[in-house]
Amino acid sequence: NRGPRMSFARLTIEKKTVSLVLTIVFFLGGIKAFLDMPRLEDPEFTIKEALVVTNYPGATPAEVADEVTDVIEGAAQQLKQLDKVTSISNRGQSIVTVEVQDKYDKDTLPQVWDELRRKDLQDYVTFLRKQLLLVENVAKITVWGEQQETVFVEISRARMSQLGVSLDSVYNTLSNRNLVVESGNV
């Protein structure tokens, strides 16, 4: 009673050799495809959360909250790119957690982190330094991690030759100016 269409199960039972060979071919093909599959050893992922940890030795949690945490939170909350700001004020330490909105990716995040680092930080360091110097038995305050502002100038030699300007004249003009002016944000 074989009709024009033979069932798959019956065909595999009757043609054992063909079924076994096809099974082995598919199995080996699967192994080869798995081994040739591209994969990253260290997959790329973007961290969208940052911790701002500030030590304030000897301060109570209330002092840390008033003098450190609130100031950092206020500065961070001015950034439009942030989704959420949370904080913990412990004895002698402030921990502020900031989360960036999901619409920012790996290409735009460095700019967000840079803005967060710069947000009123120098003003706060100056204020905190003055306050700490008023504390009895404090003679010297050392600030760690301060980055000096640096400007990098890239000069097109082709454009300079078009304009008839020498490299020495550019150096002299820049060194004579030697003005430090905030450049703003792009």
NORUR-V956095 format. One record per pair of residues at least 12 apart in sequence whose C-alpha atoms are under 8 Angstrom apart, sorted by the first residue. I is the first residue (numbers start at 1). J is the second residue. D is the distance in whole Angstrom. If there is no record, write none. Layout:
i=I j=J d=D
i=I j=J d=D
This chain:
i=46 j=105 d=7
i=46 j=106 d=6
i=48 j=99 d=6
i=48 j=100 d=5
i=48 j=101 d=8
i=48 j=102 d=8
i=48 j=109 d=8
i=49 j=97 d=7
i=49 j=98 d=6
i=49 j=99 d=4
i=49 j=100 d=6
i=50 j=97 d=6
i=50 j=98 d=5
i=50 j=99 d=7
i=51 j=95 d=7
i=51 j=96 d=6
i=51 j=97 d=5
i=51 j=98 d=7
i=52 j=94 d=8
i=52 j=95 d=6
i=52 j=96 d=5
i=52 j=97 d=6
i=53 j=93 d=7
i=53 j=94 d=6
i=53 j=95 d=5
i=53 j=96 d=6
i=54 j=68 d=8
i=54 j=93 d=6
i=54 j=94 d=5
i=54 j=95 d=7
i=55 j=92 d=6
i=55 j=93 d=4
i=55 j=94 d=6
i=56 j=92 d=4
i=56 j=93 d=5
i=56 j=94 d=8
i=57 j=91 d=8
i=57 j=92 d=4
i=57 j=93 d=7
i=58 j=91 d=7
i=58 j=92 d=5
i=59 j=91 d=6
i=59 j=92 d=5
i=59 j=93 d=8
i=60 j=90 d=7
i=60 j=91 d=5
i=60 j=92 d=6
i=61 j=89 d=5
i=61 j=90 d=5
i=61 j=91 d=5
i=61 j=92 d=7
i=61 j=93 d=8
i=62 j=89 d=7
i=64 j=89 d=6
i=64 j=90 d=7
i=64 j=91 d=7
i=64 j=92 d=7
i=64 j=93 d=7
i=64 j=94 d=6
i=65 j=89 d=5
i=65 j=94 d=7
i=68 j=94 d=7
i=69 j=87 d=7
i=69 j=88 d=8
i=69 j=89 d=7
i=69 j=94 d=6
i=69 j=95 d=7
i=69 j=96 d=7
i=71 j=124 d=8
i=72 j=96 d=8
i=73 j=85 d=7
i=73 j=86 d=8
i=73 j=87 d=8
i=73 j=96 d=7
i=75 j=119 d=6
i=75 j=120 d=6
i=76 j=98 d=8
i=76 j=116 d=6
i=76 j=119 d=7
i=79 j=115 d=8
i=79 j=116 d=7
i=81 j=100 d=6
i=81 j=101 d=6
i=81 j=104 d=8
i=81 j=112 d=7
i=82 j=98 d=7
i=82 j=99 d=6
i=82 j=100 d=4
i=82 j=101 d=6
i=83 j=98 d=8
i=83 j=99 d=5
i=83 j=100 d=5
i=83 j=101 d=5
i=84 j=98 d=6
i=84 j=99 d=5
i=84 j=100 d=7
i=85 j=97 d=6
i=85 j=98 d=5
i=85 j=99 d=6
i=86 j=98 d=7
i=125 j=143 d=8
i=129 j=141 d=7
